[in-house]
Amino acid sequence: MIAFEVQDMSCNHCVGAITRAIQAVDEDARVEVDLPQHRVRIVPGRADAAMLAGAIEEAGYTPVAVAA
Protein backbone atom coordinates (compact mmCIF):
# COMPACT_ATOMS: atom_id res chain seq x y z
CA MET A 1 0.00 0.00 0.00
CA ILE A 2 1.19 3.51 -0.84
CA ALA A 3 -0.03 6.45 1.23
CA PHE A 4 0.08 10.19 0.82
CA GLU A 5 -0.94 13.11 2.99
CA VAL A 6 -2.67 15.71 0.82
CA GLN A 7 -3.29 18.77 3.00
CA ASP A 8 -4.80 20.79 0.14
CA MET A 9 -7.57 18.18 -0.35
CA SER A 10 -10.56 19.80 1.33
CA CYS A 11 -13.83 18.53 -0.18
CA ASN A 12 -15.53 15.73 -2.06
CA HIS A 13 -14.70 17.40 -5.37
CA CYS A 14 -11.02 17.07 -4.42
CA VAL A 15 -11.53 13.41 -3.55
CA GLY A 16 -13.08 12.76 -6.95
CA ALA A 17 -10.37 14.65 -8.82
CA ILE A 18 -7.59 12.78 -7.04
CA THR A 19 -9.29 9.40 -7.49
CA ARG A 20 -9.79 10.03 -11.22
CA ALA A 21 -6.17 11.17 -11.62
CA ILE A 22 -4.84 8.04 -9.93
CA GLN A 23 -7.07 5.75 -11.95
CA ALA A 24 -6.01 7.49 -15.16
CA VAL A 25 -2.43 6.24 -14.62
CA ASP A 26 -3.40 2.95 -12.97
CA GLU A 27 -6.92 1.74 -13.75
CA ASP A 28 -6.48 -1.28 -11.47
CA ALA A 29 -5.54 0.81 -8.42
CA ARG A 30 -7.76 0.65 -5.34
CA VAL A 31 -8.04 4.11 -3.82
CA GLU A 32 -9.13 4.83 -0.25
CA VAL A 33 -9.53 8.45 0.85
CA ASP A 34 -9.84 9.70 4.42
CA LEU A 35 -10.87 13.32 3.88
CA PRO A 36 -10.80 14.43 7.56
CA GLN A 37 -7.24 13.06 7.91
CA HIS A 38 -6.19 14.30 4.42
CA ARG A 39 -4.91 10.80 3.61
CA VAL A 40 -4.97 8.93 0.32
CA ARG A 41 -4.13 5.24 0.46
CA ILE A 42 -3.58 3.33 -2.75
CA VAL A 43 -3.18 -0.35 -3.51
CA PRO A 44 -1.55 -0.01 -6.92
CA GLY A 45 -2.07 -2.30 -9.84
CA ARG A 46 0.92 -1.40 -11.99
CA ALA A 47 2.00 2.13 -11.04
CA ASP A 48 4.76 2.99 -8.60
CA ALA A 49 4.73 5.68 -5.92
CA ALA A 50 6.38 8.28 -8.16
CA MET A 51 3.79 7.79 -10.91
CA LEU A 52 0.93 8.06 -8.41
CA ALA A 53 2.39 11.18 -6.78
CA GLY A 54 2.85 12.71 -10.22
CA ALA A 55 -0.79 12.04 -11.08
CA ILE A 56 -1.93 13.73 -7.87
CA GLU A 57 0.35 16.71 -8.57
CA GLU A 58 -0.97 17.02 -12.13
CA ALA A 59 -4.49 17.16 -10.69
CA GLY A 60 -3.36 20.25 -8.76
CA TYR A 61 -2.63 18.83 -5.30
CA THR A 62 0.45 18.39 -3.14
CA PRO A 63 1.04 14.78 -2.07
CA VAL A 64 3.52 13.99 0.70
CA ALA A 65 4.49 10.34 1.10
CA VAL A 66 3.70 8.88 4.52
CA ALA A 67 3.81 5.44 6.09
CA ALA A 68 0.79 3.38 5.13
C-alpha positions as CSV (number, residue, x, y, z in Angstrom):
1,M,0.0,0.0,0.0
2,I,1.2,3.5,-0.8
3,A,0.0,6.4,1.2
4,F,0.1,10.2,0.8
5,E,-0.9,13.1,3.0
6,V,-2.7,15.7,0.8
7,Q,-3.3,18.8,3.0
8,D,-4.8,20.8,0.1
9,M,-7.6,18.2,-0.4
10,S,-10.6,19.8,1.3
11,C,-13.8,18.5,-0.2
12,N,-15.5,15.7,-2.1
13,H,-14.7,17.4,-5.4
14,C,-11.0,17.1,-4.4
15,V,-11.5,13.4,-3.5
16,G,-13.1,12.8,-6.9
17,A,-10.4,14.6,-8.8
18,I,-7.6,12.8,-7.0
19,T,-9.3,9.4,-7.5
20,R,-9.8,10.0,-11.2
21,A,-6.2,11.2,-11.6
22,I,-4.8,8.0,-9.9
23,Q,-7.1,5.7,-12.0
24,A,-6.0,7.5,-15.2
25,V,-2.4,6.2,-14.6
26,D,-3.4,2.9,-13.0
27,E,-6.9,1.7,-13.8
28,D,-6.5,-1.3,-11.5
29,A,-5.5,0.8,-8.4
30,R,-7.8,0.6,-5.3
31,V,-8.0,4.1,-3.8
32,E,-9.1,4.8,-0.3
33,V,-9.5,8.4,0.9
34,D,-9.8,9.7,4.4
35,L,-10.9,13.3,3.9
36,P,-10.8,14.4,7.6
37,Q,-7.2,13.1,7.9
38,H,-6.2,14.3,4.4
39,R,-4.9,10.8,3.6
40,V,-5.0,8.9,0.3
41,R,-4.1,5.2,0.5
42,I,-3.6,3.3,-2.7
43,V,-3.2,-0.3,-3.5
44,P,-1.5,0.0,-6.9
45,G,-2.1,-2.3,-9.8
46,R,0.9,-1.4,-12.0
47,A,2.0,2.1,-11.0
48,D,4.8,3.0,-8.6
49,A,4.7,5.7,-5.9
50,A,6.4,8.3,-8.2
51,M,3.8,7.8,-10.9
52,L,0.9,8.1,-8.4
53,A,2.4,11.2,-6.8
54,G,2.8,12.7,-10.2
55,A,-0.8,12.0,-11.1
56,I,-1.9,13.7,-7.9
57,E,0.3,16.7,-8.6
58,E,-1.0,17.0,-12.1
59,A,-4.5,17.2,-10.7
60,G,-3.4,20.2,-8.8
61,Y,-2.6,18.8,-5.3
62,T,0.4,18.4,-3.1
63,P,1.0,14.8,-2.1
64,V,3.5,14.0,0.7
65,A,4.5,10.3,1.1
66,V,3.7,8.9,4.5
67,A,3.8,5.4,6.1
68,A,0.8,3.4,5.1
